[in-house]
């Protein structure tokens, strides 16, 4: 009997497996692979901003009632109708409520005044969005403003460089859509162990710039990030970095 070479044998095995699969598929009914276990809830898109009906509005206009200052007092940033602006040297502002896994939409505007004043790099249009108060998506004027790349707009600060620079000119409104998966810990306190790290996906002005990147820990200005235990849900904060960055149309969905 003639011996079969490897390629012929492999081809016969593939054909046999394919035939077996076809036979099994023919024996099954279409409804056997239908999943009726969870009916997706209906979400409507409402208003001119296409706000999802299950979203929590963190700012729409006229007040900062959903936010407070670091000392627990009322937020001191300046509200101007449908937008609000950082008031330098008043400190960051913090949401009253806490969040874990979420989808966050936020729009921001880097001031033209910073460019006119000759401010550059990290001094030009700097602010930041801190998920859980710890994990920063950078806000910065990155239109013709060079800085270290893991510190430019839409970077996960000092951890992940954006895939592309989707920045618009200062004075033009920009948007972030952030999908955040919170870290998971086993236990609490100093003995807690990290089970799963945080992940983030970011779209900057509708362009994917962070694709489900793994966070190495809380974002740090100096030093290497390292996870330490914290509650499963924590507030979001916006940074006062001394620049009059403006924000508007902020909403969040719990995932």
DRENDO-1510 file (C-alpha; in Angstrom, 1 decimal, always signed):
<recs>
REC; n; res; u; v; w
REC; 1; UNK; +0.0; +0.0; +0.0 .
REC; 2; UNK; +1.2; +3.4; -0.9 .
REC; 3; UNK; +2.0; +5.6; +2.1 .
REC; 4; UNK; +0.2; +9.0; +2.3 .
REC; 5; UNK; +2.3; +12.0; +2.5 .
REC; 6; UNK; +1.7; +14.7; +5.2 .
REC; 7; UNK; -0.2; +17.1; +2.9 .
REC; 8; UNK; -2.6; +14.4; +1.7 .
REC; 9; UNK; -3.2; +13.2; +5.2 .
REC; 10; UNK; -3.9; +16.7; +6.4 .
REC; 11; UNK; -6.3; +17.3; +3.5 .
REC; 12; UNK; -8.2; +14.1; +4.3 .
REC; 13; UNK; -8.5; +15.1; +8.0 .
REC; 14; UNK; -9.8; +18.5; +7.1 .
REC; 15; UNK; -12.4; +17.0; +4.7 .
REC; 16; UNK; -13.5; +14.5; +7.4 .
REC; 17; UNK; -13.8; +17.3; +10.0 .
REC; 18; UNK; -15.8; +19.4; +7.6 .
REC; 19; UNK; -18.1; +16.6; +6.8 .
REC; 20; UNK; -18.6; +15.8; +10.4 .
REC; 21; UNK; -19.5; +19.5; +11.1 .
REC; 22; UNK; -21.9; +19.6; +8.2 .
REC; 23; UNK; -23.6; +16.4; +9.5 .
REC; 24; UNK; -24.0; +17.8; +13.0 .
REC; 25; UNK; -25.3; +21.2; +11.6 .
REC; 26; UNK; -27.9; +19.3; +9.5 .
REC; 27; UNK; -29.1; +17.5; +12.5 .
REC; 28; UNK; -29.6; +20.7; +14.5 .
REC; 29; UNK; -32.5; +23.1; +14.2 .
REC; 30; UNK; -32.0; +26.9; +13.8 .
REC; 31; UNK; -33.8; +27.7; +17.1 .
REC; 32; UNK; -31.2; +25.6; +19.0 .
REC; 33; UNK; -28.7; +28.4; +18.7 .
REC; 34; UNK; -31.1; +31.3; +19.4 .
REC; 35; UNK; -30.5; +33.1; +22.7 .
REC; 36; UNK; -33.7; +34.5; +24.4 .
REC; 37; UNK; -32.1; +34.8; +27.9 .
REC; 38; UNK; -31.9; +38.6; +28.1 .
REC; 39; UNK; -34.0; +41.1; +26.2 .
REC; 40; UNK; -32.1; +44.4; +25.6 .
REC; 41; UNK; -33.9; +47.3; +27.2 .
REC; 42; UNK; -35.1; +50.0; +24.7 .
REC; 43; UNK; -33.0; +53.2; +24.8 .
REC; 44; UNK; -34.2; +56.3; +23.1 .
REC; 45; UNK; -32.0; +59.1; +21.8 .
REC; 46; UNK; -33.4; +62.4; +23.0 .
REC; 47; UNK; -33.0; +66.0; +22.2 .
REC; 48; UNK; -30.5; +67.8; +19.9 .
REC; 49; UNK; -27.6; +66.2; +21.7 .
REC; 50; UNK; -29.0; +62.7; +21.1 .
REC; 51; UNK; -28.9; +61.9; +24.8 .
REC; 52; UNK; -29.5; +58.2; +25.6 .
REC; 53; UNK; -32.7; +57.9; +27.7 .
REC; 54; UNK; -30.8; +55.8; +30.3 .
REC; 55; UNK; -28.0; +58.3; +30.8 .
REC; 56; UNK; -27.4; +60.3; +34.0 .
REC; 57; UNK; -26.9; +64.0; +33.1 .
REC; 58; UNK; -23.9; +65.4; +35.0 .
REC; 59; UNK; -24.1; +68.8; +33.3 .
REC; 60; UNK; -26.5; +70.3; +30.8 .
REC; 61; UNK; -26.8; +74.0; +31.7 .
REC; 62; UNK; -27.1; +76.7; +34.4 .
REC; 63; UNK; -25.7; +74.9; +37.5 .
REC; 64; UNK; -23.1; +72.6; +38.9 .
REC; 65; UNK; -25.5; +70.9; +41.3 .
REC; 66; UNK; -24.0; +67.4; +40.4 .
REC; 67; UNK; -20.5; +68.5; +41.5 .
REC; 68; UNK; -18.7; +69.8; +44.6 .
REC; 69; UNK; -15.3; +71.1; +45.5 .
REC; 70; UNK; -12.5; +69.1; +47.2 .
REC; 71; UNK; -13.5; +70.4; +50.7 .
REC; 72; UNK; -17.1; +69.3; +50.2 .
REC; 73; UNK; -18.4; +72.8; +49.5 .
REC; 74; UNK; -20.2; +73.9; +46.3 .
REC; 75; UNK; -18.2; +73.8; +43.1 .
REC; 76; UNK; -16.6; +77.2; +42.4 .
REC; 77; UNK; -16.1; +77.0; +38.7 .
REC; 78; UNK; -17.8; +79.6; +36.5 .
REC; 79; UNK; -21.1; +78.5; +34.9 .
REC; 80; UNK; -22.1; +80.3; +31.6 .
REC; 81; UNK; -25.5; +79.0; +30.5 .
REC; 82; UNK; -24.9; +75.7; +28.7 .
REC; 83; UNK; -21.2; +75.5; +29.6 .
REC; 84; UNK; -18.9; +76.0; +32.5 .
REC; 85; UNK; -15.3; +77.0; +32.9 .
REC; 86; UNK; -12.4; +76.2; +35.2 .
REC; 87; UNK; -11.8; +78.9; +37.7 .
REC; 88; UNK; -8.0; +78.7; +38.3 .
REC; 89; UNK; -6.7; +78.1; +41.8 .
REC; 90; UNK; -10.1; +76.9; +43.1 .
REC; 91; UNK; -9.2; +73.2; +42.8 .
REC; 92; UNK; -10.7; +70.3; +41.0 .
REC; 93; UNK; -14.5; +69.5; +41.1 .
REC; 94; UNK; -15.9; +66.1; +42.0 .
REC; 95; UNK; -19.2; +64.4; +41.1 .
REC; 96; UNK; -21.6; +63.9; +44.0 .
REC; 97; UNK; -22.2; +60.3; +42.9 .
REC; 98; UNK; -19.8; +57.4; +42.4 .
REC; 99; UNK; -19.3; +55.3; +39.3 .
REC; 100; UNK; -17.6; +52.1; +38.2 .
REC; 101; UNK; -17.9; +50.6; +34.8 .
REC; 102; UNK; -19.3; +53.3; +32.6 .
REC; 103; UNK; -19.7; +55.1; +29.3 .
REC; 104; UNK; -18.9; +58.8; +29.7 .
REC; 105; UNK; -19.5; +61.5; +27.2 .
REC; 106; UNK; -17.9; +64.9; +27.7 .
REC; 107; UNK; -17.3; +68.0; +25.6 .
REC; 108; UNK; -14.5; +70.5; +26.2 .
REC; 109; UNK; -12.9; +73.6; +24.7 .
REC; 110; UNK; -9.3; +74.7; +25.0 .
REC; 111; UNK; -9.0; +78.5; +25.4 .
REC; 112; UNK; -7.6; +80.6; +22.6 .
REC; 113; UNK; -6.2; +82.9; +25.2 .
REC; 114; UNK; -3.5; +80.4; +26.2 .
REC; 115; UNK; -2.1; +80.4; +22.7 .
REC; 116; UNK; -2.3; +84.2; +22.5 .
REC; 117; UNK; -0.4; +84.4; +25.8 .
REC; 118; UNK; +2.4; +82.2; +24.3 .
REC; 119; UNK; +1.7; +79.2; +26.6 .
REC; 120; UNK; +3.0; +75.9; +25.3 .
REC; 121; UNK; +3.2; +72.2; +26.0 .
REC; 122; UNK; +1.6; +71.2; +29.3 .
REC; 123; UNK; +0.8; +74.8; +30.1 .
REC; 124; UNK; -1.6; +75.3; +27.2 .
REC; 125; UNK; -5.2; +74.3; +27.7 .
REC; 126; UNK; -4.5; +71.7; +30.4 .
REC; 127; UNK; -7.1; +69.9; +32.4 .
REC; 128; UNK; -8.0; +66.3; +32.9 .
REC; 129; UNK; -10.8; +63.8; +33.4 .
REC; 130; UNK; -10.2; +61.4; +36.3 .
REC; 131; UNK; -12.3; +58.2; +36.2 .
REC; 132; UNK; -12.8; +57.1; +39.8 .
REC; 133; UNK; -10.7; +60.1; +40.8 .
REC; 134; UNK; -7.6; +58.1; +39.8 .
REC; 135; UNK; -7.4; +57.3; +36.1 .
REC; 136; UNK; -6.8; +60.3; +33.9 .
REC; 137; UNK; -7.7; +60.9; +30.3 .
REC; 138; UNK; -5.7; +64.0; +29.4 .
REC; 139; UNK; -7.3; +67.3; +28.3 .
REC; 140; UNK; -4.9; +69.6; +26.5 .
REC; 141; UNK; -4.4; +71.8; +23.5 .
REC; 142; UNK; -2.7; +69.3; +21.2 .
REC; 143; UNK; -3.3; +71.2; +18.0 .
REC; 144; UNK; +0.2; +72.4; +16.8 .
REC; 145; UNK; +1.4; +72.2; +20.4 .
REC; 146; UNK; +4.1; +69.7; +21.0 .
REC; 147; UNK; +4.5; +67.8; +24.3 .
REC; 148; UNK; +5.5; +64.3; +25.4 .
REC; 149; UNK; +3.2; +62.0; +23.5 .
REC; 150; UNK; +1.8; +60.1; +26.5 .
REC; 151; UNK; +0.7; +63.5; +27.9 .
REC; 152; UNK; -1.0; +65.0; +24.9 .
REC; 153; UNK; -4.8; +65.2; +24.5 .
REC; 154; UNK; -6.7; +61.9; +24.7 .
REC; 155; UNK; -3.7; +60.1; +26.2 .
REC; 156; UNK; -4.1; +57.9; +29.3 .
REC; 157; UNK; -1.8; +60.2; +31.1 .
REC; 158; UNK; +1.8; +58.9; +31.1 .
REC; 159; UNK; +0.6; +55.4; +30.2 .
REC; 160; UNK; -0.8; +55.2; +26.7 .
REC; 161; UNK; -0.1; +57.4; +23.6 .
REC; 162; UNK; -3.2; +58.0; +21.5 .
REC; 163; UNK; -3.3; +56.1; +18.2 .
REC; 164; UNK; -3.7; +59.4; +16.3 .
REC; 165; UNK; -4.0; +63.1; +17.1 .
REC; 166; UNK; -7.6; +64.0; +16.5 .
REC; 167; UNK; -7.3; +67.5; +18.1 .
REC; 168; UNK; -9.2; +70.6; +16.8 .
REC; 169; UNK; -8.0; +74.2; +17.1 .
REC; 170; UNK; -8.3; +76.0; +20.4 .
REC; 171; UNK; -11.7; +77.6; +20.7 .
REC; 172; UNK; -13.5; +74.7; +18.9 .
REC; 173; UNK; -15.6; +72.3; +20.9 .
REC; 174; UNK; -14.2; +68.7; +21.1 .
REC; 175; UNK; -15.7; +65.5; +22.5 .
REC; 176; UNK; -14.5; +62.4; +24.3 .
REC; 177; UNK; -16.5; +59.2; +24.5 .
REC; 178; UNK; -14.9; +57.0; +27.1 .
REC; 179; UNK; -15.8; +53.4; +27.8 .
REC; 180; UNK; -14.2; +52.5; +31.2 .
REC; 181; UNK; -14.0; +49.1; +32.9 .
REC; 182; UNK; -13.1; +49.5; +36.5 .
REC; 183; UNK; -10.4; +47.3; +38.2 .
REC; 184; UNK; -11.6; +44.4; +40.3 .
REC; 185; UNK; -10.0; +43.5; +43.6 .
REC; 186; UNK; -10.3; +40.4; +45.8 .
REC; 187; UNK; -10.6; +41.4; +49.5 .
REC; 188; UNK; -10.1; +44.9; +50.9 .
REC; 189; UNK; -7.4; +47.2; +52.3 .
REC; 190; UNK; -3.7; +46.4; +52.2 .
REC; 191; UNK; -4.2; +42.7; +51.8 .
REC; 192; UNK; -6.4; +43.0; +48.7 .
REC; 193; UNK; -5.3; +41.4; +45.4 .
REC; 194; UNK; -5.9; +42.7; +42.0 .
REC; 195; UNK; -8.1; +40.3; +40.0 .
REC; 196; UNK; -8.5; +42.4; +36.9 .
REC; 197; UNK; -7.0; +45.7; +35.9 .
REC; 198; UNK; -8.9; +48.8; +34.5 .
REC; 199; UNK; -9.4; +49.2; +30.8 .
REC; 200; UNK; -10.3; +52.2; +28.7 .
REC; 201; UNK; -11.5; +52.9; +25.2 .
REC; 202; UNK; -11.5; +56.5; +24.0 .
REC; 203; UNK; -13.0; +58.2; +21.0 .
REC; 204; UNK; -11.8; +61.7; +20.4 .
REC; 205; UNK; -14.1; +63.7; +18.2 .
REC; 206; UNK; -15.5; +60.4; +17.0 .
REC; 207; UNK; -12.1; +58.9; +16.2 .
REC; 208; UNK; -10.9; +55.8; +18.0 .
REC; 209; UNK; -7.7; +56.8; +19.9 .
REC; 210; UNK; -7.5; +54.3; +22.7 .
REC; 211; UNK; -8.6; +50.8; +21.9 .
REC; 212; UNK; -9.4; +48.9; +25.1 .
REC; 213; UNK; -6.0; +49.6; +26.6 .
REC; 214; UNK; -5.0; +48.1; +29.9 .
REC; 215; UNK; -4.2; +50.7; +32.7 .
REC; 216; UNK; -1.1; +50.0; +34.7 .
REC; 217; UNK; -2.6; +51.6; +37.8 .
REC; 218; UNK; -3.7; +55.1; +38.8 .
REC; 219; UNK; -2.1; +57.7; +36.5 .
REC; 220; UNK; +1.0; +59.4; +38.1 .
REC; 221; UNK; +2.8; +62.6; +37.3 .
REC; 222; UNK; +6.0; +61.2; +38.9 .
REC; 223; UNK; +6.8; +57.5; +39.4 .
REC; 224; UNK; +5.6; +54.1; +38.2 .
REC; 225; UNK; +1.8; +53.4; +38.5 .
REC; 226; UNK; +0.8; +50.7; +40.9 .
REC; 227; UNK; -2.7; +49.4; +41.9 .
REC; 228; UNK; -3.9; +49.7; +45.5 .
REC; 229; UNK; -7.3; +48.7; +46.7 .
REC; 230; UNK; -10.2; +51.2; +46.4 .
REC; 231; UNK; -14.0; +50.8; +46.4 .
REC; 232; UNK; -15.7; +49.4; +43.3 .
REC; 233; UNK; -17.3; +52.8; +42.6 .
REC; 234; UNK; -15.8; +56.2; +43.1 .
REC; 235; UNK; -16.6; +59.8; +41.9 .
REC; 236; UNK; -15.3; +61.4; +38.7 .
REC; 237; UNK; -13.3; +64.5; +39.0 .
REC; 238; UNK; -12.2; +67.3; +36.6 .
REC; 239; UNK; -8.8; +68.9; +37.0 .
REC; 240; UNK; -8.0; +72.6; +37.7 .
REC; 241; UNK; -4.5; +72.9; +36.1 .
REC; 242; UNK; -4.6; +76.7; +36.0 .
REC; 243; UNK; -6.1; +77.0; +32.4 .
REC; 244; UNK; -9.6; +78.2; +31.7 .
REC; 245; UNK; -10.8; +75.1; +29.9 .
REC; 246; UNK; -14.5; +74.9; +29.3 .
REC; 247; UNK; -16.9; +71.9; +29.5 .
REC; 248; UNK; -20.4; +71.2; +28.4 .
REC; 249; UNK; -22.9; +68.4; +27.7 .
REC; 250; UNK; -21.6; +65.8; +30.2 .
REC; 251; UNK; -23.5; +62.5; +30.7 .
REC; 252; UNK; -22.8; +59.0; +31.9 .
REC; 253; UNK; -24.2; +55.5; +31.6 .
REC; 254; UNK; -23.6; +52.8; +34.2 .
REC; 255; UNK; -22.6; +49.6; +32.5 .
</recs>
